[in-house]
Amino acid sequence: MRQHPALALLAAAAACLGIATGAAPSSARLVAAEPLAAVTTITASSSGTASVVLYDDATVSAAYAHNPDVTLSGKGRLVGFDLVSATYSAGGSNDDLTAERLPAFAGSATYVSGSYGAPAKCSGYPNDTVPVQQQCSGCSYYPSPTVPVEASCDYATPKTYTLHEGYYQLRVLTDGAPLRITIKLHGLGKTHAKVHLQAPFRSLETPMTQRESIGSSTITYGGSASFANATDILTIVSAKVHANATLVAATGCWRSDTSAPPPYAYSPACPGGHVQGYAYRINAPAGGVGAQEVAVFAGSLTPTNPPNGVGGSIADSDGPAYVGGLAVWVDGPQLPFFTPFTSY
């Protein structure tokens, strides 16, 4: 199970504004992997990957914010890393450690998340032979398990993440400037290690600016880029919204225009483009968002055609105000910094 507090609507007021076993590795792979240590320093001048190895189990603080064991230093808007077990398997118990530092318009905070414990035990309903739906341990269903319109799952929050002995894949995102990452891994004998990336991957960060407004309740934003083979696009946007507004909503949209985009290209309808995800809240206080305070909307888009534009819209029945936005175009690894938007 992965702990990563959702940033689909991460609200922060002025103060700050969510190992599977495998075959034994070959000796050639052992030589290629760089060892991690109690204090591991990773330096990168551009985005890239490396194979690394833990020769013993290690723990890292699970503090989401102000984590004492993970530091990211250097210039850049959105930067971070993901350290995942090389024997990763979907649905298995996988070791993973992720950290990202948000852009200045989103508060510049560094957030750390990871995987811990055994995955939730799920069974098919009415049975595993004919699994109309899944029901998982630790979850309650509304209005009933038979008709699970909504699910609420409660898992204990860990104090540390455990990274088990074995091989890992390291993926680092930079923003055109050198980045230095320091990770304190408790329980290792070797005291210090320096890791350098072994293979690059392409990434590009572009601003998303405010575009048309729809009345006084909806603003649109977007940006474009010439970036071939984009396999993933991360987006992060800040806007001032009202806690007690009747409606607060956000949409995401990507485009493959062959000419100038049409008016209201990034409106909720996304004319001629592809809507990929939305979020909304009706008649309920938006957590820590105060009267006209800053909220952060973030997610990832997976284009099915070559994209050249990305953006979206934010609605607030009492009137939103745009603060800033960023798109991160990636060719290669899927970085799990933000929860993926659902395709529609």
Rosetta blueprint (number, residue, H / E / L):
1 M L
2 R E
3 Q E
4 H L
5 P L
6 A L
7 L L
8 A L
9 L L
10 L E
11 A E
12 A L
13 A L
14 A L
15 A L
16 C L
17 L L
18 G L
19 I L
20 A L
21 T L
22 G L
23 A L
24 A L
25 P L
26 S L
27 S H
28 A H
29 R H
30 L H
31 V H
32 A H
33 A L
34 E E
35 P E
36 L L
37 A L
38 A L
39 V E
40 T E
41 T E
42 I E
43 T E
44 A E
45 S L
46 S L
47 S L
48 G E
49 T E
50 A E
51 S E
52 V E
53 V E
54 L E
55 Y L
56 D L
57 D L
58 A E
59 T E
60 V E
61 S E
62 A L
63 A L
64 Y L
65 A E
66 H L
67 N L
68 P L
69 D L
70 V E
71 T E
72 L E
73 S E
74 G L
75 K L
76 G L
77 R L
78 L L
79 V E
80 G E
81 F E
82 D E
83 L E
84 V E
85 S E
86 A L
87 T L
88 Y L
89 S L
90 A L
91 G L
92 G L
93 S L
94 N L
95 D L
96 D E
97 L E
98 T E
99 A E
100 E E
101 R E
102 L L
103 P L
104 A H
105 F H
106 A H
107 G L
108 S L
109 A L
110 T E
111 Y E
112 V E
113 S E
114 G E
115 S E
116 Y L
117 G L
118 A L
119 P L
120 A L
121 K L
122 C E
123 S E
124 G E
125 Y E
126 P E
127 N L
128 D L
129 T L
130 V L
131 P E
132 V E
133 Q E
134 Q E
135 Q E
136 C E
137 S L
138 G L
139 C E
140 S E
141 Y E
142 Y E
143 P E
144 S L
145 P L
146 T L
147 V L
148 P E
149 V E
150 E E
151 A E
152 S E
153 C E
154 D L
155 Y L
156 A L
157 T L
158 P L
159 K L
160 T E
161 Y E
162 T E
163 L E
164 H L
165 E L
166 G E
167 Y E
168 Y E
169 Q E
170 L E
171 R E
172 V E
173 L E
174 T L
175 D L
176 G L
177 A L
178 P L
179 L E
180 R E
181 I E
182 T E
183 I E
184 K E
185 L L
186 H E
187 G L
188 L L
189 G L
190 K L
191 T L
192 H E
193 A E
194 K E
195 V E
196 H E
197 L L
198 Q L
199 A E
200 P E
201 F L
202 R E
203 S E
204 L E
205 E E
206 T E
207 P E
208 M L
209 T E
210 Q E
211 R E
212 E E
213 S E
214 I E
215 G L
216 S L
217 S L
218 T E
219 I E
220 T E
221 Y E
222 G E
223 G E
224 S E
225 A L
226 S L
227 F L
228 A L
229 N L
230 A L
231 T L
232 D E
233 I E
234 L E
235 T E
236 I E
237 V E
238 S E
239 A E
240 K E
241 V E
242 H L
243 A L
244 N L
245 A L
246 T L
247 L E
248 V E
249 A E
250 A E
251 T E
252 G E
253 C E
254 W E
255 R E
256 S L
257 D L
258 T L
259 S L
260 A L
261 P L
262 P L
263 P L
264 Y L
265 A L
266 Y L
267 S L
268 P L
269 A L
270 C L
271 P L
272 G L
273 G L
274 H E
275 V E
276 Q E
277 G E
278 Y E
279 A E
280 Y E
281 R E
282 I E
283 N L
284 A L
285 P L
286 A L
287 G L
288 G L
289 V L
290 G L
291 A L
292 Q L
293 E E
294 V E
295 A E
296 V E
297 F E
298 A E
299 G E
300 S E
301 L E
302 T L
303 P L
304 T L
305 N L
306 P L
307 P L
308 N L
309 G E
310 V E
311 G E
312 G E
313 S E
314 I E
315 A E
316 D E
317 S L
318 D L
319 G L
320 P L
321 A E
322 Y E
323 V E
324 G E
325 G E
326 L E
327 A E
328 V E
329 W E
330 V E
331 D E
332 G L
333 P L
334 Q L
335 L L
336 P L
337 F L
338 F L
339 T L
340 P E
341 F L
342 T L
343 S L
344 Y L
